[in-house]
Amino acid sequence: VCLLTKKYEVPTDVSLNTIMVDGTGMCGACRISIGGKTKFVCIDGPEFDGHQVDFDEMLKRMNAFKSIEREEMNKLEANCEATKKTELTGRDAPWREELRKSIKAKERAGIARVKMNELDAEYRSHSRKEEVNRGLTAEQAVIEAKRCLDCANPGCMEGCPVGIDIPQFIKNIERGEFLEAAVTLKETSALPAVCGRVCPQEKQCESKCIHLKMGKEAVAIGNLERFAADYERESGQISVPTIAEKNGIKVAAIGSGPAGLAFAGDMAKYGYDVTVFEALHEIGGVLKYGIPEFRLPNKIVDVEIDNLSKMGVEFIKDCIVGKTISIEDLKQEGFKGFFVASGAGLPNFMNIPGENSINIMSSNEYLTRVNLMDAASPDSDTPVSLGKNVAVIGGGNTAMDSVRTAKRLGAERAMIIYRRSEEEMPARLEEVKHAKEEGVEFLTLHNPIEYIADEQGKVKQVVLQQMELGEPDESGRRSPRAIPGATVTVDIDLAIVSVGVSPNPIVPSSIKGLEVGRKGTITVDENMESSIPTIYAGGDIVRGGATVILAMGDGRKAAASMNEKLKVQK
């Protein structure tokens, strides 16, 4: 009101109650800036010239304790009728209706998608730990959020494996309630800052966006998810989801990757005593060892894990279930339910001549050395080969992570060698784009058939079979076939094989009677329960290879199912 009356020079007085200013009423807390000078509402007010009040400062102070207030309210909600929300939620909430009316749908559809801010390609190709995508500014996020039509039947939610209320969090961003957007995300996602960075939204939630049917670019759901999660973290007002009353039942998650963390978060919300067992010395699984920091900084993962700790989740590192301790041992310690999320840490190789030469390694080994063990640092105790002519075999996201890492470690020539065409590459389009910008070469329709080593046993060349595309295979991609007599030999000094992974066999082989599939995956039903009651599984150990968000969806589904079963047994 004051902004409007000031524009037309209409004198306006405001009355500010002392408690209004920062919500506490503590002595000295009612200070406020009037015309650039500090005043105290209790002494100098409560009436002031509204045109002189610094409302931006005042509103920030009023929100200073909002997160603490919300936590305390959450503690009371279960038993106190007076604290229960009466405001309508969802699409029928008055504020959502007002937002829809504020801008016509046609105008929203006409807003161009906001482009992600990125580091300069030349600079970033030499920077191993600086994140390439810099995130959206608050102004950019609000503009992008305005593109969302707040559909009555949002297809985007159908494409989300963890069931995020996508319109709700986006509309909160549009109205400037960034922290509320983060709260909405965390109701169903244990790792919003992670998912906003690495999940293939273009194949999931964004692929269902109504804008695509209108010939427009989808709403940047992933970028907005990242923005909300980052804003909350940077504000210092990190919310903790509501936790049910503790029930005293102990459950275990085996593996601290995305599936295990999602399971742990939901089970903690249900009131269980959750312990996560991790074989490595760092919590995070593939999020830590498999994804480079230029795509997913470790500090982001650590904040998400810390939030789970605040929810009561216990983490035990350097513990290999199936070796250090068994499921039977855990049962004797009182654990009633188990979720196996040990991942797919067994790398696949091509079994071609010369593949065991020195300086040929799997992408698992290469990325673990660099990401988890920091092998590229001069003071690291873990060595890693720094090739000048590096060939990465494969076309998925892990291959892109490997070749872009090699480029950052000084490779003069970093190559992707892929047996199909670029159109068939399973890697995210963004990752392919970034790799090209950073100087990575793409040798598509080529397939290694032999490695040649020097007298010391070190790889010096790779022989490539030229390929052509035939008919589509089971995945829908056109099958590659060799062109007879067409080969080429390329000089290399490092080869990184990224042609898929297989499930880690340690946990499944240690559980008597557990049914496993032909490729070593654990067999589960529609509720993620294995052939042994109370033992559930999800993520790569079930799928053989999956995205972060699909693994998290498995964890959530397993948690819901286990909760229903254990409630009955209790």
PEWO-V432782 format. One record per residue. SS is DSSP state (alpha for helix, beta for strand, coil for the rest). PSI is psi in whole degrees, -180 to 180 (999 if undefined). NEAR is the number of other ideal C-beta (glycine too) atoms within 10 Angstrom. Layout:
SS,PSI,NEAR + SS,PSI,NEAR
This chain:
coil,-45,9 + alpha,-35,16 + alpha,-38,10 + alpha,-45,9 + alpha,-31,13 + alpha,-37,15 + alpha,-36,8 + coil,13,6 + coil,42,7 + coil,115,12 + coil,134,9 + coil,122,15 + beta,143,10 + beta,148,16 + beta,118,11 + coil,112,20 + coil,143,12 + alpha,-37,20 + alpha,-27,15 + alpha,-34,16 + alpha,-48,24 + alpha,7,20 + coil,2,16 + coil,-36,15 + coil,11,13 + coil,152,10 + coil,127,9 + coil,-15,8 + coil,-11,17 + coil,17,24 + beta,149,19 + beta,152,23 + beta,122,15 + beta,112,19 + coil,32,11 + coil,0,7 + beta,146,10 + beta,129,10 + beta,159,18 + beta,125,15 + alpha,-40,22 + alpha,-25,18 + alpha,-49,10 + alpha,-9,15 + coil,-152,18 + coil,-6,15 + beta,138,11 + beta,162,19 + beta,114,14 + coil,-26,20 + coil,-13,17 + coil,-11,15 + beta,133,19 + coil,88,16 + alpha,-32,13 + alpha,-47,9 + alpha,-43,13 + alpha,-44,18 + alpha,-37,10 + alpha,-42,11 + alpha,-35,19 + alpha,-29,15 + coil,2,15 + coil,-35,15 + coil,21,14 + alpha,-42,15 + alpha,-39,18 + alpha,-42,11 + alpha,-41,13 + alpha,-41,17 + alpha,-43,12 + alpha,-39,12 + alpha,-39,14 + alpha,-35,15 + alpha,-31,13 + alpha,-23,12 + alpha,-40,14 + coil,-33,11 + coil,-9,9 + coil,113,10 + alpha,-31,7 + alpha,-23,6 + alpha,-3,13 + coil,142,11 + coil,135,8 + coil,-14,4 + coil,137,7 + coil,139,12 + coil,173,11 + alpha,-164,9 + alpha,-24,17 + alpha,-3,8 + coil,138,14 + alpha,-39,9 + alpha,-32,14 + alpha,-40,20 + alpha,-41,13 + alpha,-40,10 + alpha,-43,18 + alpha,-38,16 + alpha,-23,8 + alpha,-28,12 + coil,131,15 + coil,149,10 + alpha,-39,12 + alpha,-38,9 + alpha,-40,11 + alpha,-43,19 + alpha,-22,14 + coil,-8,11 + coil,128,17 + coil,145,10 + coil,134,15 + coil,130,22 + coil,140,12 + coil,137,16 + coil,134,13 + beta,154,15 + coil,152,16 + coil,136,10 + alpha,-44,15 + alpha,-44,10 + alpha,-48,10 + alpha,-24,20 + coil,-9,22 + coil,4,12 + coil,108,14 + coil,-32,19 + coil,-6,13 + coil,132,14 + coil,133,19 + coil,-54,23 + beta,127,18 + coil,-8,11 + coil,166,18 + coil,150,24 + coil,168,12 + alpha,-42,12 + alpha,-44,9 + alpha,-39,18 + alpha,-42,26 + alpha,-42,18 + alpha,-46,16 + alpha,-39,24 + alpha,-30,27 + alpha,-20,20 + coil,-24,25 + coil,129,27 + coil,-2,19 + coil,58,17 + coil,148,16 + coil,-36,7 + coil,81,8 + coil,113,22 + alpha,-27,15 + alpha,-37,24 + alpha,-31,16 + alpha,-29,13 + coil,2,18 + coil,115,24 + coil,-21,22 + coil,5,23 + coil,35,14 + coil,140,23 + coil,83,20 + alpha,-49,27 + alpha,-37,22 + alpha,-47,22 + alpha,-34,28 + alpha,-41,26 + alpha,-30,24 + alpha,-37,25 + alpha,-42,26 + alpha,-38,24 + coil,6,16 + coil,5,13 + coil,72,16 + alpha,-38,22 + alpha,-36,20 + alpha,-34,20 + alpha,-42,28 + alpha,-39,26 + alpha,-43,19 + alpha,-44,24 + alpha,-43,28 + alpha,-7,23 + alpha,-31,15 + alpha,-11,19 + coil,125,28 + coil,-16,29 + coil,58,30 + alpha,-38,26 + alpha,-32,25 + alpha,-50,27 + alpha,-36,29 + alpha,-19,24 + alpha,-42,26 + alpha,-8,25 + coil,145,28 + coil,71,21 + alpha,-31,26 + alpha,-18,17 + alpha,-4,14 + coil,-106,21 + alpha,-46,27 + alpha,-25,23 + alpha,-16,15 + alpha,3,19 + coil,137,26 + alpha,-22,18 + alpha,-33,18 + alpha,-35,14 + alpha,-21,9 + coil,7,11 + coil,18,7 + coil,167,16 + coil,145,16 + coil,155,19 + coil,137,29 + coil,72,26 + alpha,-44,27 + alpha,-43,24 + alpha,-37,23 + alpha,-37,29 + alpha,-46,29 + alpha,-45,25 + alpha,-49,26 + alpha,-44,28 + alpha,-42,29 + alpha,-40,21 + alpha,-44,19 + alpha,-46,25 + alpha,-47,18 + alpha,-24,10 + alpha,-21,14 + coil,-1,7 + coil,62,18 + coil,121,18 + coil,150,19 + coil,127,16 + coil,156,18 + coil,131,15 + coil,131,15 + coil,164,12 + coil,136,8 + coil,135,12 + coil,-5,14 + coil,7,10 + coil,130,21 + beta,131,17 + beta,156,26 + beta,140,28 + beta,129,33 + beta,102,29 + coil,135,32 + coil,28,30 + coil,-169,30 + alpha,-38,35 + alpha,-47,35 + alpha,-40,33 + alpha,-40,31 + alpha,-42,34 + alpha,-48,37 + alpha,-42,31 + alpha,-46,27 + alpha,-40,24 + alpha,-34,29 + alpha,-40,26 + alpha,-35,19 + coil,-11,21 + coil,11,16 + coil,157,25 + beta,107,19 + beta,131,28 + beta,130,19 + beta,125,28 + beta,124,25 + coil,131,24 + coil,-32,22 + coil,177,18 + coil,1,10 + coil,143,19 + coil,141,24 + coil,-18,26 + coil,-134,28 + alpha,-23,26 + alpha,-28,25 + alpha,-47,23 + alpha,-22,21 + coil,-19,25 + coil,122,23 + coil,155,20 + coil,-22,20 + coil,-12,22 + coil,-36,19 + coil,96,22 + coil,142,17 + alpha,-34,17 + alpha,-30,11 + alpha,-46,22 + alpha,-41,24 + alpha,-38,14 + alpha,-42,18 + alpha,-41,25 + alpha,-41,23 + alpha,-36,12 + alpha,-37,22 + alpha,-38,24 + alpha,-40,14 + alpha,-25,13 + coil,-4,18 + coil,3,17 + coil,132,24 + beta,139,15 + beta,131,19 + beta,118,15 + coil,170,13 + coil,39,11 + coil,112,16 + coil,104,17 + beta,125,25 + coil,-15,19 + coil,-66,11 + coil,-40,12 + beta,153,17 + coil,167,15 + alpha,-40,22 + alpha,-39,11 + alpha,-42,11 + alpha,-35,19 + alpha,-40,14 + alpha,-24,9 + coil,1,11 + coil,7,10 + beta,135,17 + beta,-19,18 + beta,148,26 + beta,138,24 + beta,113,31 + beta,117,33 + coil,50,31 + coil,0,30 + coil,-171,28 + coil,78,25 + coil,8,24 + beta,109,15 + beta,147,18 + coil,144,16 + coil,171,14 + coil,-13,12 + coil,52,7 + coil,161,16 + beta,137,12 + coil,5,19 + coil,-17,17 + coil,17,12 + coil,160,18 + beta,144,14 + coil,26,19 + beta,120,23 + beta,164,20 + beta,159,21 + alpha,-32,26 + alpha,-50,22 + alpha,-46,14 + alpha,-50,27 + alpha,-34,22 + alpha,-43,21 + alpha,-46,20 + alpha,-47,25 + alpha,-52,25 + alpha,-41,17 + coil,-3,17 + coil,41,17 + coil,-23,18 + coil,-13,19 + coil,140,12 + coil,-31,4 + coil,8,5 + coil,145,13 + coil,-10,8 + coil,122,13 + coil,161,10 + coil,144,20 + coil,131,20 + coil,90,15 + coil,153,21 + coil,-31,14 + beta,98,19 + beta,129,28 + beta,125,31 + beta,124,29 + beta,117,30 + coil,168,24 + coil,18,24 + coil,-175,19 + alpha,-37,22 + alpha,-37,28 + alpha,-42,25 + alpha,-41,27 + alpha,-41,28 + alpha,-47,29 + alpha,-35,29 + alpha,-32,27 + alpha,-44,27 + alpha,-40,26 + alpha,-41,21 + alpha,-23,21 + coil,15,20 + coil,8,13 + coil,129,24 + coil,-32,10 + beta,114,18 + beta,122,28 + beta,140,22 + beta,125,28 + beta,117,25 + beta,135,27 + coil,-17,24 + coil,-173,20 + coil,170,17 + alpha,-34,15 + alpha,-28,9 + alpha,-3,20 + coil,131,22 + coil,-11,17 + coil,153,21 + coil,144,19 + alpha,-36,12 + alpha,-39,19 + alpha,-38,22 + alpha,-44,18 + alpha,-48,14 + alpha,-41,22 + alpha,-45,24 + alpha,-43,14 + alpha,-30,15 + coil,4,20 + coil,14,15 + coil,137,22 + beta,146,13 + beta,112,17 + beta,82,17 + beta,165,17 + coil,39,20 + beta,144,25 + beta,128,20 + beta,137,24 + beta,-11,15 + beta,143,15 + beta,143,22 + beta,129,15 + beta,161,16 + coil,-172,12 + coil,-18,6 + coil,-1,8 + coil,6,11 + beta,139,14 + beta,136,24 + beta,-19,17 + beta,156,19 + beta,134,27 + beta,125,17 + beta,133,22 + beta,126,21 + beta,141,17 + beta,164,20 + beta,161,13 + beta,136,16 + beta,-137,10 + beta,157,7 + beta,146,11 + coil,-163,12 + coil,-30,6 + coil,-7,9 + coil,-8,7 + coil,146,15 + beta,132,16 + beta,132,16 + beta,145,22 + beta,146,13 + beta,144,14 + beta,113,12 + beta,130,8 + beta,1,7 + beta,98,13 + beta,160,15 + beta,143,11 + beta,129,11 + beta,135,16 + beta,130,13 + coil,160,23 + coil,3,20 + beta,131,24 + beta,134,26 + beta,117,28 + beta,119,25 + coil,68,27 + coil,33,19 + coil,170,16 + beta,163,21 + beta,158,16 + coil,145,27 + coil,120,21 + alpha,-9,15 + alpha,-51,16 + alpha,-52,28 + alpha,-41,22 + alpha,-16,12 + alpha,-6,16 + coil,110,21 + coil,133,9 + coil,0,8 + coil,127,18 + coil,129,12 + beta,157,18 + coil,-179,13 + coil,-33,5 + coil,14,9 + coil,3,16 + coil,150,19 + beta,131,26 + coil,126,13 + coil,162,23 + coil,-169,10 + coil,-15,7 + coil,11,13 + coil,17,26 + beta,137,20 + coil,-173,23 + coil,-12,14 + coil,120,15 + coil,141,10 + coil,0,18 + beta,116,22 + beta,166,30 + beta,157,29 + coil,172,31 + coil,-151,36 + alpha,-27,28 + alpha,-19,30 + alpha,-43,25 + alpha,-20,18 + coil,-8,16 + coil,121,19 + coil,169,21 + coil,166,21 + alpha,-46,27 + alpha,-34,27 + alpha,-39,22 + alpha,-42,29 + alpha,-38,31 + alpha,-40,25 + alpha,-44,30 + alpha,-41,31 + alpha,-42,23 + alpha,-42,23 + alpha,-41,31 + alpha,-45,28 + alpha,-42,15 + alpha,-46,18 + alpha,-40,27 + alpha,-45,21 + alpha,-41,11 + alpha,-45,16 + alpha,-29,18 + alpha,-41,11 + alpha,-44,7 + alpha,-33,10 + coil,999,9
